[in-house]
Amino acid sequence: MQVRDSLGNGLGILTQVDQILTGSAPRATRFIVTVYGDVVEPRGGTLWMGTLIETCAKQGISESLARTAVSRLVSAGQLVGERDGRRSFYRLTALARREFVDAARVLFAPPPHAKGWLIAQSDGAVTSGNGWAKLSDALSIAPDRMDLPQPEGLVMRAEAVAGAGHLPDLAASYWDIAAIADGYAQVNLRYQPLCDAVDAGYSPDGAQALALRLRLVDDYRAVALRDPRLPLAALGEAWPGLACRKLFVKLYRALSPAADAFVGESFLDSTGPLLAVSEGSGLRLERLGVEAQRLSN
């Protein structure tokens, strides 16, 4: 199907969509983590190596790079290998599955942005990372998010009572907000042509839909998992993360029917084909559907 580029820049939307998969290949280890997180974890956690190699090849990742990346994930305690005759299967470890479930919440059921702040008096090492930033050796600050781990000791809630216009400066001083904003902007730029194509009636086949969805998840996940999700007042006007979230929800839902059908036809574990739609994958889509309604209001 030919879809005309409404921007009139001489380059068809479909050509730009093709460039998502024909440009630079993603990092092999990170992409394999994406495959397991998006497709495999909600369908039992095990995948045949042959399926993984074919999936990586569609992204420009060679078999040797895929095997090397899997070996690294085994060494890191995230995957465990099993053999059935000449076939090798890799399953997620229990620890990795817990980590993947936590990451899936950010992608498929994120809590709303924080409204205020937390101040903690505790060992700085305890409150480094996970959204926390050190104000001093004894004090740390974080967005007041329901999903944020809190340290032991004194934790207080805080809000701006004056000078709220300086909150973006505060955020930039303690978190790498500029890099996160740029990451979201790059995802928006890269996938807007796909949004335009979908709006114009573009309907990729199953293999293409899955390849595009996996690449979308890989790119979005790399930014979203670094985002401390600060109060919007601290992010300045036109925060690109909001538009990026809408784009992710829209495209994931649009690509999933064909992508999931392809998974059921082509992906194998040690017992046979994976489910096209499992309880876990269905719940993700249900949550995104609810979010899509909220975002459209």
C-alpha angles and dihedrals in degrees: 000000000000116000117190119226106245090200090066094221095138094250117102119235091237091055089054090047090052089053090064088071102027098052125080114334117246121249105282099224094046092046093051088052086053092051092052093044097047103035113010107041096059089047101054104292101260130105136177112246091229091060091048092050091051091048092050092047090061087061095048095259112139124228092248092053091047092051092047091050092050090051089053091051090050090051089049091055096246099109134036121201125226130181130214107182107304094342124096123209128188125204132188117257118237091254092050092050090055090050091048092051090053091050091047090059090060092050102038108020109022117173117236120274114281118265097205144357143276123219117197130192105206146099107318091224090061094055101041115118127355089091095311123119128189117246091178139335090284104031134060132182131209140163112271096248125160091224096049117111111238124212125234116265132040115355120174135185119234138183136183111263094175138006095033088158088074093060093096089056090050091050093049090051096057106025131042092245095155092059092047092048090050090050092054091045091053091052090049091050094047098047103035090089088056090051089051091049092050090049089052092053102268110162114180122203119256098269092048093044092053093045091052093045093050091050091048091051092046093053097040094044091054090062102032095055090055094047112104088201095227124189109289091239088067094052101063128228122323095016102195092215091076094055090042092054091052090049092049094049093047097047096041090054093044095050098040104081093059094034094052092046088055091050089055091050100043114020119090137190127181092284099046138271119005118242115269089221123013129186089261097048091044091053090053091055091045091054092047089051091055090047092049090056091050093047091051093056 
